[in-house]
């Protein structure tokens, strides 16, 4: 188990204000390079998660088949310190843990009712491998397992870029784990720690935690980083001073998409500061005022001029502005 280090090596970091062109030169490359030609890129959100169980190898493989430029992996940590691909800190939503380990739940009272939860870090990897992570989505995916991040890298390498998200790093730090160090060590072991190390497998790391991204820089990480932005932290980070601060430790912002509809100057201000903009999440089940998700994505790409986006439906990603004729 890798515990929090008392010290971290410091190597030369990317300077503040890295431009999108410099980001291309830094290695996000044949994918982001298209942005310099008014082309856009697509990140498969938890894989092709509209069609296969999220964060499984089946969803990752399908995302590649559907043309995803990057595939996202949400990262959690097992009791024995292994990075696994799972969105939630708990297992009950997407696995059969309540059946396999019925007696391992933690019980909490909330809003007058009892909630039973099975936390990832209460289980070691061998135990997680016993769980079915596919049947909840569709019976044809019965037997899909929770993949380790190593397995995800091996599956996707040479086929698409990696866009891992550090989920709840402060939660794991309180338990004695450094998610940042585990992620960094894994990238080093796969020789993907340098921009451009494998031109067919570019790596961009994302998190809602600015502290985690800053910690990666302290570890010597020169890969492009993305700060995710939701409603809880939008006022701080979407201000002009906030985005200038982001420039000191990251190259991109990932805002919740409706924030860009409410603050239509954000994309232009971010671009002026050299930040790439990649909003989330576009899915066919929730399109709001748009006739379909393809039209919604096209509007953000070609009207609001974002650089790329996260979607459950990479097969519907519009490569040209003709998919949306609205204003």
C-alpha positions in Angstrom: 0.0 0.0 0.0 1.3 3.4 -1.0 0.8 5.9 1.9 1.2 9.6 1.9 4.8 10.7 1.4 6.4 13.2 3.7 8.4 14.5 0.9 8.1 14.7 -2.9 10.6 15.2 -5.6 10.4 18.5 -7.4 11.3 18.7 -11.1 10.8 21.4 -13.6 7.1 22.1 -14.1 5.1 23.6 -16.9 5.1 27.3 -16.7 1.9 29.4 -16.2 -0.1 30.4 -19.2 0.7 27.4 -21.4 -1.1 28.1 -24.6 -3.3 25.7 -26.5 -0.6 25.6 -29.2 2.0 24.7 -26.6 -0.4 22.1 -25.3 -0.3 20.5 -28.7 3.5 20.6 -28.8 3.6 19.2 -25.3 2.1 16.0 -26.6 -1.7 15.9 -26.5 -0.9 16.0 -30.2 -2.6 14.3 -33.1 -5.8 14.7 -31.1 -5.7 18.2 -29.8 -3.7 19.3 -32.8 -6.9 19.3 -34.7 -8.1 22.1 -32.5 -5.6 24.3 -34.3 -7.5 23.6 -37.5 -10.9 24.4 -36.0 -11.5 20.7 -35.4 -12.7 19.3 -32.1 -12.1 16.3 -29.9 -14.4 13.9 -28.0 -13.9 12.3 -24.6 -16.0 9.2 -23.9 -17.5 9.8 -20.5 -16.8 6.6 -18.4 -16.4 4.9 -21.8 -19.3 4.6 -24.3 -21.6 4.6 -21.2 -24.9 5.1 -23.1 -24.4 1.7 -24.5 -22.3 -0.4 -22.1 -21.9 -0.4 -18.3 -19.8 2.6 -17.3 -16.1 2.2 -16.4 -15.9 -1.3 -17.7 -13.5 -2.7 -20.4 -16.6 -3.3 -22.5 -17.5 0.4 -22.4 -13.9 1.4 -23.1 -13.6 -0.9 -26.1 -16.9 0.3 -27.5 -15.8 4.0 -27.1 -12.8 3.3 -29.3 -15.0 1.6 -31.9 -17.2 4.7 -31.9 -14.3 7.0 -32.6 -13.5 8.5 -29.2 -10.3 10.5 -29.1 -10.0 10.1 -25.4 -11.6 7.6 -22.9 -12.3 8.7 -19.4 -11.6 6.5 -16.3 -12.9 7.5 -12.9 -10.4 6.3 -10.2 -11.0 4.9 -6.7 -8.6 3.1 -4.4 -9.1 -0.4 -2.9 -8.1 -1.3 0.7 -4.8 -2.8 -0.6 -4.0 0.4 -2.4 -4.9 -0.5 -6.0 -6.4 2.0 -8.4 -9.7 0.8 -9.9 -12.1 2.3 -12.4 -15.3 3.2 -10.7 -17.3 6.5 -10.5 -18.8 6.1 -7.0 -17.0 5.7 -3.7 -19.5 2.9 -3.0 -20.2 -0.3 -4.9 -24.0 -0.9 -4.6 -25.2 1.2 -7.6 -23.1 -0.6 -10.3 -22.3 -4.1 -8.9 -24.0 -7.0 -7.1 -22.0 -6.3 -3.9 -25.2 -6.4 -1.8 -25.7 -10.0 -2.7 -22.0 -11.2 -2.7 -21.0 -9.3 0.5 -24.4 -8.8 2.2 -22.8 -8.6 5.6 -20.1 -6.0 4.7 -22.3 -2.9 4.5 -21.8 0.2 6.5 -25.1 1.5 7.9 -25.8 5.2 8.2 -28.9 7.2 9.1 -29.8 10.1 6.8 -33.0 12.2 6.6 -34.8 9.8 8.9 -34.0 6.6 6.9 -31.2 4.0 7.1 -28.8 3.8 4.2 -26.6 0.8 3.6 -23.4 1.4 1.7 -20.4 -0.8 0.6 -17.3 1.5 0.3 -14.7 0.6 -2.3 -11.8 1.1 0.2 -13.4 -1.6 2.5 -12.5 -4.2 -0.1 -9.3 -5.5 -1.5 -8.8 -6.2 -5.2 -9.4 -9.9 -5.0 -12.8 -9.3 -3.4 -13.8 -6.7 -6.0 -12.9 -9.2 -8.8 -15.8 -11.3 -7.5 -18.4 -8.7 -8.3 -20.5 -8.5 -11.4 -20.2 -4.9 -12.7 -22.3 -5.4 -15.9 -25.7 -7.0 -15.1 -27.1 -3.8 -13.5 -26.9 -2.2 -17.0 -28.0 -5.2 -19.1 -28.0 -8.9 -18.7 -25.8 -9.3 -21.8 -23.0 -7.7 -19.9 -23.2 -10.2 -17.1 -19.7 -11.1 -15.9 -18.1 -7.7 -16.6 -15.7 -6.8 -13.8 -14.4 -3.6 -12.2 -11.1 -3.1 -14.1 -8.0 -1.9 -12.5 -6.5 1.3 -14.0 -3.6 -0.9 -15.2 -6.0 -3.0 -17.2 -7.7 0.1 -18.6 -4.4 1.4 -19.8 -3.4 -1.9 -21.4 -6.8 -2.1 -23.1 -6.7 1.4 -24.5 -3.0 1.9 -25.2 -2.4 2.7 -28.9 -6.1 3.1 -29.6 -7.1 6.3 -27.8 -6.0 8.8 -25.3 -6.4 8.4 -21.5 -8.4 11.0 -19.5 -8.4 9.7 -15.9 -10.2 11.6 -13.1 -8.9 11.6 -9.6 -12.1 11.1 -7.6 -12.2 12.3 -4.0 -8.5 12.5 -3.4 -9.0 14.3 -0.1 -11.2 11.5 1.1 -8.5 9.0 0.4 -5.8 11.2 1.9 -7.7 11.1 5.2 -7.5 7.3 5.0 -3.7 7.5 4.4 -3.6 7.0 0.6 -2.1 9.4 -1.9 -4.1 9.1 -5.0 -1.7 11.5 -6.8 1.3 9.3 -6.0 -0.5 6.1 -7.1 -1.5 7.7 -10.4 1.9 9.1 -11.0 3.6 5.8 -10.2 1.3 4.0 -12.6 2.0 6.4 -15.4 5.8 6.0 -14.8 5.5 2.2 -14.8 3.8 2.4 -18.2 6.2 5.0 -19.4 3.4 7.5 -20.1 4.6 10.1 -17.6 6.0 12.5 -20.2 4.1 14.5 -22.8 4.4 12.8 -26.1 5.8 9.6 -24.6 3.4 7.6 -26.7 1.9 9.7 -29.5 -1.0 7.2 -29.9 -1.8 7.3 -26.2 -1.8 10.9 -25.0 -2.7 11.4 -21.3 -4.6 14.3 -19.7 -5.4 14.2 -16.0 -8.5 15.8 -14.5 -9.9 16.5 -11.0 -12.3 18.8 -9.2 -9.5 19.1 -6.6 -7.0 21.9 -7.4 -4.9 20.6 -4.5 -4.6 17.2 -6.3 -3.5 18.8 -9.5 -1.0 21.0 -7.7 0.3 17.9 -5.9 0.9 16.2 -9.3 3.0 19.2 -10.4 5.0 18.8 -7.2 5.6 15.2 -8.1 7.1 16.3 -11.4 4.1 15.8 -13.7 4.3 17.8 -16.9 1.3 16.2 -18.5 -1.7 18.5 -19.3 -4.1 18.9 -16.4 -7.8 19.8 -16.4 -9.6 21.4 -13.5 -13.2 20.3 -13.4 -15.7 23.0 -12.4 -19.2 22.5 -11.0 -21.8 24.8 -9.4 -20.2 24.6 -6.0 -16.9 26.1 -7.2 -17.9 28.0 -10.3 -17.9 31.5 -8.6 -14.3 31.1 -7.6 -12.8 29.5 -10.7 -14.8 31.1 -13.6 -13.9 34.6 -12.4 -11.1 36.3 -14.2 -8.8 36.0 -11.2 -9.8 32.3 -10.8 -8.9 31.4 -14.4 -5.6 33.3 -14.1 -4.9 31.1 -11.0 -5.8 28.0 -12.9 -3.1 28.9 -15.5 -0.5 28.4 -12.8 -1.2 24.7 -12.4 -3.4 23.5 -15.3 -4.0 23.8 -19.0 -7.7 23.3 -19.3 -11.0 23.8 -17.6 -13.9 21.3 -17.5 -17.1 23.2 -16.6 -20.5 21.7 -16.1 -22.1 22.5 -19.4 -25.0 24.7 -18.2 -22.5 27.1 -16.7 -21.4 28.0 -20.2 -24.9 28.8 -21.2 -25.3 31.1 -18.3 -21.8 32.7 -18.7 -21.4 32.9 -22.4 -18.1 34.9 -22.1 -16.3 32.1 -20.3 -15.0 30.3 -23.4 -13.5 33.4 -24.9 -12.0 34.5 -21.7 -10.5 31.1 -21.1 -9.0 31.0 -24.6 -7.5 34.4 -24.2 -5.7 33.0 -21.2 -4.5 30.0 -23.0 -6.9 27.5 -21.4 -8.7 24.7 -23.3 -12.4 24.3 -22.5 -14.0 20.8 -22.3 -17.5 20.9 -20.7 -19.4 17.9 -19.3 -21.6 15.8 -19.7 -23.6 15.4 -23.0 -26.0 12.4 -23.0 -28.9 11.4 -25.2 -31.2 11.0 -22.1 -31.0 14.7 -21.2 -30.9 17.3 -24.0 -32.9 20.2 -22.5 -33.8 22.8 -25.1 -32.1 20.9 -27.9 -33.8 18.5 -30.2 -31.2 15.8 -29.6 -27.8 15.3 -28.1 -26.0 15.7 -31.4 -27.5 19.1 -31.9 -26.6 20.0 -28.3 -23.0 19.0 -28.8 -22.8 20.8 -32.1 -24.1 24.0 -30.5 -21.4 24.0 -27.8 -18.7 23.1 -30.3 -19.4 25.4 -33.1 -21.5 28.3 -31.5 -19.9 28.5 -28.1 -16.6 27.3 -29.5 -15.5 24.8 -26.9 -12.5 22.7 -27.8 -13.9 19.3 -26.9 -16.4 17.7 -24.6 -17.4 14.7 -22.5 -20.2 12.5 -23.7 -21.9 9.2 -23.1 -22.5 9.0 -26.8 -19.2 9.3 -28.7 -20.9 7.8 -31.8 -23.1 10.9 -32.1 -20.2 13.4 -31.8 -20.5 16.0 -34.6 -17.3 16.5 -36.6 -18.7 19.5 -38.5 -20.9 22.5 -37.8 -23.7 21.2 -40.1 -25.2 19.3 -37.2 -26.7 22.4 -35.7 -28.3 25.3 -37.5 -29.5 27.3 -34.5 -28.2 30.5 -33.1 
